[in-house]
Amino acid sequence: MDTDFLSDSFTLPDGLVLTIRPIRQDDAGRLQEFHSRLSQETIYYRFLENHPVLLDKEAKYFTTLDYETRVALVATLVTMNKEDIVGVARFDVFTPNQEDTAEAAFVIEDRFQGMGLGTALMLRLARRALAVGVYYFVFTVHWTNEAMLKLLRKSGEVIERHQSGGVYDVRVQLSAFVDS
Ligand SMILES: CC(C)(COP(=O)(O)OP(=O)(O)OC[C@H]1O[C@@H](n2cnc3c(N)ncnc32)[C@H](O)[C@@H]1OP(=O)(O)O)[C@@H](O)C(=O)NCCC(=O)NCCS
């Protein structure tokens, strides 16, 4: 599938320009390197477990997508001709009975957190979701993860929130987010 239309850029507050593009199969190694640079806390908030190494089979799974029921966008930075992943946002549609709802997850490299990148990825991922008939994202968020809870709350689109065992399952309505 031609996915060039999903490519874009994002300028950080300090003027650094990141590329935002769909993840590709040849990103598996870059994704593993990205994972190895994440702090323990960031990994825990993303996977809700200790997960120090992203295995080859996991990297392959996370980079082999159809861009309709499974979509992932990466933010990358090119320095000295080397492209590094610095953020990932993804969704996987719940099938077979909930095609309008997807499980979504985000992770931004620690040094780029709090600069608007998560919000920028959310907007772009939500636009892609709506284009393929996905109207809701469900996030599993640790109850102490203020940044993610704020990201989901700030546009007022949260429609359900259940807590169990220290995590929230947060259901967000995408049209409210994209239109706001
Ligand atoms: C959660 C995460 C994806 C958010 O991305 P981000 O780029 O850091 O977020 P943004 O800069 O777009 O900020 C989103 C909102 O959270 C706020 N925020 C950011 N970091 C914060 C922090 N540490 N504490 C409290 N609020 C914070 C921002 O101020 C912003 O709100 P505002 O627009 O009203 O100012 C990112 O921090 C991350 O990868 N964390 C670790 C992994 C994780 O938690 N993944 C989510 C699993 S579902």
The ligand as an SDF file (V2000), in Angstrom:
LIG
                    3D

 48 50  0  0  0  0  0  0  0  0999 V2000
    2.5840    9.8870   27.5550 C   0  0  0  0  0  0  0  0  0  0  0  0
    3.3710   10.4170   26.3520 C   0  0  0  0  0  0  0  0  0  0  0  0
    3.0550    9.5700   25.1130 C   0  0  0  0  0  0  0  0  0  0  0  0
    2.8970   11.8540   26.0880 C   0  0  0  0  0  0  0  0  0  0  0  0
    3.6250   12.3700   25.0060 O   0  0  0  0  0  0  0  0  0  0  0  0
    4.3660   13.7730   25.1620 P   0  0  0  0  0  0  0  0  0  0  0  0
    4.9440   14.1560   23.8720 O   0  0  0  0  0  0  0  0  0  0  0  0
    5.2740   13.7090   26.3370 O   0  0  0  0  0  0  0  0  0  0  0  0
    3.1150   14.7000   25.5210 O   0  0  0  0  0  0  0  0  0  0  0  0
    2.8310   16.1990   25.0950 P   0  0  0  0  0  0  0  0  0  0  0  0
    4.0890   16.9960   25.1500 O   0  0  0  0  0  0  0  0  0  0  0  0
    2.0810   16.1980   23.8170 O   0  0  0  0  0  0  0  0  0  0  0  0
    1.9310   16.6620   26.3100 O   0  0  0  0  0  0  0  0  0  0  0  0
    0.6130   16.2190   26.5070 C   0  0  0  0  0  0  0  0  0  0  0  0
    0.0490   16.9320   27.7340 C   0  0  0  0  0  0  0  0  0  0  0  0
    0.5980   16.3370   28.9090 O   0  0  0  0  0  0  0  0  0  0  0  0
    1.2830   17.3200   29.7030 C   0  0  0  0  0  0  0  0  0  0  0  0
    2.4750   16.6860   30.2230 N   0  0  0  0  0  0  0  0  0  0  0  0
    3.5540   16.2850   29.5260 C   0  0  0  0  0  0  0  0  0  0  0  0
    4.4360   15.6940   30.3560 N   0  0  0  0  0  0  0  0  0  0  0  0
    3.8750   15.7370   31.5990 C   0  0  0  0  0  0  0  0  0  0  0  0
    4.2700   15.2550   32.8660 C   0  0  0  0  0  0  0  0  0  0  0  0
    5.4510   14.6260   33.0410 N   0  0  0  0  0  0  0  0  0  0  0  0
    3.4360   15.4370   33.9110 N   0  0  0  0  0  0  0  0  0  0  0  0
    2.2460   16.0610   33.7530 C   0  0  0  0  0  0  0  0  0  0  0  0
    1.7950   16.5230   32.5540 N   0  0  0  0  0  0  0  0  0  0  0  0
    2.6160   16.3560   31.5080 C   0  0  0  0  0  0  0  0  0  0  0  0
    1.6070   18.4420   28.7400 C   0  0  0  0  0  0  0  0  0  0  0  0
    1.7380   19.6770   29.4270 O   0  0  0  0  0  0  0  0  0  0  0  0
    0.4420   18.4090   27.7840 C   0  0  0  0  0  0  0  0  0  0  0  0
   -0.6620   19.1210   28.2480 O   0  0  0  0  0  0  0  0  0  0  0  0
   -0.9300   20.6270   27.7190 P   0  0  0  0  0  0  0  0  0  0  0  0
   -1.0620   20.5140   26.2220 O   0  0  0  0  0  0  0  0  0  0  0  0
   -2.1600   21.0290   28.4190 O   0  0  0  0  0  0  0  0  0  0  0  0
    0.2700   21.4190   28.0980 O   0  0  0  0  0  0  0  0  0  0  0  0
    4.8960   10.4320   26.6180 C   0  0  0  0  0  0  0  0  0  0  0  0
    5.1780   11.2470   27.7030 O   0  0  0  0  0  0  0  0  0  0  0  0
    5.4610    9.0420   26.8390 C   0  0  0  0  0  0  0  0  0  0  0  0
    5.8960    8.3910   25.9120 O   0  0  0  0  0  0  0  0  0  0  0  0
    5.4620    8.5530   28.1110 N   0  0  0  0  0  0  0  0  0  0  0  0
    5.9830    7.2340   28.4240 C   0  0  0  0  0  0  0  0  0  0  0  0
    5.1990    6.0960   27.7570 C   0  0  0  0  0  0  0  0  0  0  0  0
    3.7140    6.2160   28.0080 C   0  0  0  0  0  0  0  0  0  0  0  0
    3.2720    6.6860   29.0310 O   0  0  0  0  0  0  0  0  0  0  0  0
    2.9150    5.7660   27.0270 N   0  0  0  0  0  0  0  0  0  0  0  0
    1.4790    5.7950   27.0950 C   0  0  0  0  0  0  0  0  0  0  0  0
    0.9380    4.4020   27.1990 C   0  0  0  0  0  0  0  0  0  0  0  0
   -0.7730    4.3520   26.6750 S   0  0  0  0  0  0  0  0  0  0  0  0
  1  2  1  0
  2  3  1  0
  2  4  1  0
  2 36  1  0
  4  5  1  0
  5  6  1  0
  6  7  2  0
  6  8  1  0
  6  9  1  0
  9 10  1  0
 10 11  2  0
 10 12  1  0
 10 13  1  0
 13 14  1  0
 14 15  1  0
 15 16  1  0
 15 30  1  0
 16 17  1  0
 17 18  1  0
 17 28  1  0
 18 19  1  0
 18 27  1  0
 19 20  2  0
 20 21  1  0
 21 22  1  0
 21 27  2  0
 22 23  1  0
 22 24  2  0
 24 25  1  0
 25 26  2  0
 26 27  1  0
 28 29  1  0
 28 30  1  0
 30 31  1  0
 31 32  1  0
 32 33  2  0
 32 34  1  0
 32 35  1  0
 36 37  1  0
 36 38  1  0
 38 39  2  0
 38 40  1  0
 40 41  1  0
 41 42  1  0
 42 43  1  0
 43 44  2  0
 43 45  1  0
 45 46  1  0
 46 47  1  0
 47 48  1  0
M  END
$$$$
